[in-house]
Amino acid sequence: MSLRCKAVVAREIGAPPVVEQIDIEGPRHGEVTIRLAACGVCHSDLSATNGTIAYPLPLVLGHEGAGTVTAVGEGVSRFAVGDSVVSSFVSMCGRCHYCQTGRPHLCVQSLQALYTLPDGSVRTRDSTGAALNVFCGCGVMSEFATLHGDNLVKIDKQMPLDRAALIGCGVMTGVGAAVNTARVEAGSTAVVFGCGGVGLNAIQGCAIAGAGMIVAVDTRDSQLELARKFGATHIFNVTGQENAGKSLYKLTGGGADYAFDCVGSGKISELAWGVLRRGGTAVIVGIAGAKEQITLNAQQVAISEKTLTGSYYGSARPSQDFPRLIGLYRSGRLKLDELITRTYSIEEAPQAFADLGEGREGRGVILFGTGQHSS
């Protein structure tokens, strides 16, 4: 039996996504079907529609979702009907070198589940019966979704699912970049380039870690003011700045200990490197286009002992980190309510993507209603 429901599908590069009826097949071995309550609208989804990140179309979008388990396949013991879950866009097999050494965000299996489930197949079909690919093995911008259990994390049923959804990508990526990848130290100085959904979370990650000075850098005053609410101690509008690096170096009193490129640009990564003091760490968080390059002075790399590193999914250990983030939210230390600046129905998804493309501050979240049925 399959479930017929509405989903947001990218069918053409450069065109807005469309909302259409699709069929969701039930779970096979190791898989779980969930009914979505909420899904964040992330820049990575937008990148799939404009070609910045190459995915084969048609593609069911969505990777930042939360919902309730409605069915489990054979061999599934970690989940039961009625459980609350958050999607992880990284599939974690638990057996490969990376999973066994505490780095499940680099799981080999996830490389095999970029637009299908780990076995290379999908449970999504359009009204004609044609297969639909699924973004990052998830495809959770849909009223229902069937995922592999390795892409899900069980959470406390008392956690509001619209807030929990944000943990699945933007919050984990940003906060994790600060606390897991960079391991920001108390009293240190940090500069965060880009104050979108991920950047705001990198800022609050630095604040949670106890950074003494956090400089938010963006081109939009509205985003910079929002950054203050998430822990930025200083703001810097880079628009029209002829030598932003020099100004930021001076503002930080001789360079930052940590700098984060949350935009995904070779030039901004170079700028992040440039604002560091000797021995500092620059973290590339945003996903740049495939042709972007970073150029550094080889001599300076050696004598400055600076570190340039990537941060994929905030170096996440989802089964551990998701519950910890929920704990921080409940204790008032992690801001989730303030991240949601607008909610949309699934029918309004094209508008959500348009708002994201125009640089609307904060995070838009699609909330799912009723009306699904079996076929």
N, C-alpha and C positions, 0 to 999 in steps of 0.2 A: 504494500500500500504506500502511496505517496501523498504528500501534503501539497496542496496548491496554495500559494501565498504571493504577496507582493515583495519585490526585491528591486534594488537599485543596480542597474547594469550599464557598464561602459561598452558601447558598441562601435564607436568611431573615435579615433584620435583627434583631439581638438574640438570635439563636440560635447555638449553637456550630456551627462548620464541620463538615462531614461528609467522610469518606473514601470515595471511590467509584471505580469503574472508568470510565475515559474513553478516548476514542480520539484519538490524536495523528496528524494528517496529516503527510506528508513535506514537505520544504521546497520552496517555489516560488522564483522569481527573487529573489536577494539574501538568501535566508533560510538558516538553519542549524538542524539538529536536534541536540539534545544529550541525553546521558544524565546525569542529575543524580547527584552524589555527596552533596551536602549543601545544605541551605537553612536560613538563619537565620529565627527566628520574631520578627518585628519589630512594634513598636507600630502601624506604619502598616497592617499586615495586620489587626491587631485593630480598628483604626479603621474598616476597610472592613466588618467584621462587625457593628459596633455603630452604624453610621450617622454617626460623626463625620466621615468622609470619604465623600461620596456616590459610589457606584459602582453601575452597573446589575447586578443579579443575574440568573441565577447567575454566579458569578465564581470562576475558578481562582486561588487565592491564591499569594503568593510572588513576591518580587522580589530577594532576597538569596541568590543561588544560585551554585554552581560545579559544573562537570561536564566531560564529555569529548564532543567532537564525534563524532557518529555518521553524519551525512550533511550534504552541502552542496548548495544549489540552484544553478541557472544564474547566472552572473555573479559568483559568489563567488570571490575570489582571496586574501582575507586569512586564510582558515581552511581547514584540511584535516582529514580524518578522523583522530582520535587526539589532536588539539590539546586542551590544557587551557584552559578559558575561565571567566570570571566574568561574570555578568549585570550590566548597568547599567540601572537603571529609567528612565534618560533615554535616549531614542533620539537619536543624534547624526548628522545627515545630512551634515555636513561642507561644506555649500554655503550655508546661510542666513547672514544678517548676524551672528548670535551665534557660530556655529561659525567663521566667517571672522575674527572679531575676538577669538578666544581665550576665548570664554565658551560652550562647547558644552553646559553644563548648562542653558542657557536656550534650547536649540534649538527652533525653531518646530515641527519635525516631532514633537517629544515631546508637544506639545499635541494632536496628532492620533492619538496612540497611548496614551491613558490606560487604555483597557480593550480595545483591539484591537491588531493589528499596524498599521504605518504606513499601509497601503493601506485600512484600515477593515474588514478581514476577520479571521477567526481560523482557527486550525488545530486547534481543540479542540472535541470533541463528546461528549455524554454517551451513555449506553447506548441511548437512544432515537433518537440521531442529531441531537438538538437542539444548536445552537451554544452554547458556553460562552465568556463573556468572560474576559479574562486581565488580572490586576492589573498596571497600569503597562506593558502590552505584553509582560509577561514570563510570568507564570503558572508560576513555577518551583518551586512546592511540589508537585511532580509527579515521577514517576520519569523521564519524558521530557518535553521541551518543544521546540517549534519557534518560534524567535524570528527577528526580522530581524537581520542581521549588525551593524546599527548599534546594537544593544542588547547587544553582546558585546565583551569585551576578552580577547585571547589573553595567557596568562601562562606562566611557566616550568613545565614538566611536573614539576619536582622539588618544587614548592610543594604542601604538603598541602591538599587541596581543602576539607576541613572548616574549616580556618583561612582559606583564600582566600575562601570564601563570605562571611565577615563583612565583607570589604573592600567588597563590592558595595553596601552601604548604611550600616550603623551606624558602621563605622570611617571610611569616606570622609566621611560627613556630619559626624561629630563632630570628627575630626582636621582635616578641611578647613575647618570653621568657624573654627578657631583659626589655622591656618597660611595658608589661602588667602583667606578672607573678612576676618577681623580683622587678619591679619598681625601676630600677637602679637610684641612685641619682647622681647629678652633683658632680664632684670632687672625686668620689669614686674609689675603686680599684676592678677590675674584672679579673678573670682567666677563660678562655674558653678552655675546653679539646675537641679536635677534630675540624679540620678546613676543613671539607667537606662543602657541600652546606648549611646545617643548621648551622654549626659552624661559617662559614663566616658571616652569617646573624645575629647570636647572637653577633658577634664582632661588626658589624656595628650598631646593636641595642644599644649596650653599648656606642658606639661613639655618636650616635644620642642623647642619654640620657645625654651625657656630662661627662661620666666617665673620670677620670684623668689619670688612668693607666689601660691598657688593655693588659693582657698577653695571647698570643696565644700558645697553647701547642699541639704538634703533633709529629709524628714520621718521617715526610717527610719534607725535607727542601723546596721543591717546594711549598707545601701547606703553609708553614710558611711565605714564601716570599709573596705569594698571600694575606695572612692574613694582612700583613702590608698595602696593598692597601685598605683594608676594615676598617682600623682604629686601628689595633693592635699597641701599643706603644713598646711592648717588645715581643720577640719570644723565645720559649724554646723547644728544641728538646729533647724529653724524652728518646730517644733510648740510651740504655746503662747506664742510670742513676740508680744507686743503691738506692738512697733515694731521689726520685723526689719531694716528698712532703716536705721534709725538705728544699731542695734547693728553691722550689717555695715560701715557707713560708718566707725564708730569702729575696728572690728577691722582694717580695711585702712589705717588711719592717714590718714584724710581722703579716702577714696574710691578706687575701683578704676580702673585704666586700661581694663580690658575686663570686660564682664559678658555672660553667655550664658544666654538662656532656652531650656533644652533640654526644657521641659515642653510648651509650647504653650498659653499662657494669657495673656490680656490683662493681668490683674493682675500676673502674674509679670514680664511684659515691662516694665510700669511700674516694678516694683520694681528690675529690672535697670538701667533708666535712672536710677533714683533713687540707686543706690549708686555711680554713677560720679563721679569727680572731673571738674572742668572739662576739656573737650577729650577726654573718654573716649569709648569706643565700646561700644554695647550691640548685641548680635547676637541676633536671633530665629531659633532653629534649629528648635524644635518646631512642629508644624503644629497651630494652634488650630482650634476649631470655627468654622463659617462665621459665627456670630453674635457671636463675640468681638470686643471693641473695645479700643483703647488710647487713653487720654486723657492728654495732656501739657499743661503750662503753656506757652502760645505764647511768652510773654516770656522764660521760662527757656531755651527752645530757642535763641533768638537770642543771649542773653548768655552762655550756658555753652559754646557751640560743641561740645556733645556731638553724637555721631552715633548715630542709630538705623537699623539696616539689617537686612535679612533675609539668611539664608544658605540657599540651596536646594541640597541635595546637596553641601554643603561647597564650593560654587563649583568643582566638580570638572572636571578635564580627564581623564576616566577612562583614556584610552589612555596618558597620561603618569603620572598619579597612582597608578594601581593598581600598576604595576611599582615605583614609588618606595616605596610602602607595604610591598610585599613585601621590598624591600631593607632597610627599617628593621626589619622583623620579623626578618630573618636576622641583622642586626647586633646584635640584642638591645635595640633602642631602642623598638620598638613591641610592646606586649603583646597577643597574640591568644589564646594558650593560656589565659590567666587569665580571658578574657572568657566562655569557654564553661563555664557552671556546671551544665548538664545537657544530655544528648542524648536524643533520642526516635526511635523508629521511626515510619514514616508512619502506622501504625495508632494511635499514641499522640498524633497531632496535636491532637485535641480537648483532651487533658490539657495539652499545651504551651500552648494558648491560655488555658486556665483558669489555669495558673500565671502566665502573663504578666498576665492581668487582676487577679490577686491581688498583683502587685508583686514577684514573685520576682526576686531580684537577678541581675545578669549577663545572659547571652544563652543562650537555649535554641536548640539546633540539631537539625534533623531529618536523620538519616542514612539514606540509601536503600540497600536491599539488592537482591537479585536477584529474578528471577521474572517479568520483563517478557517479552512475546512479541508476535509479529506477528499481524495478522489480515487 
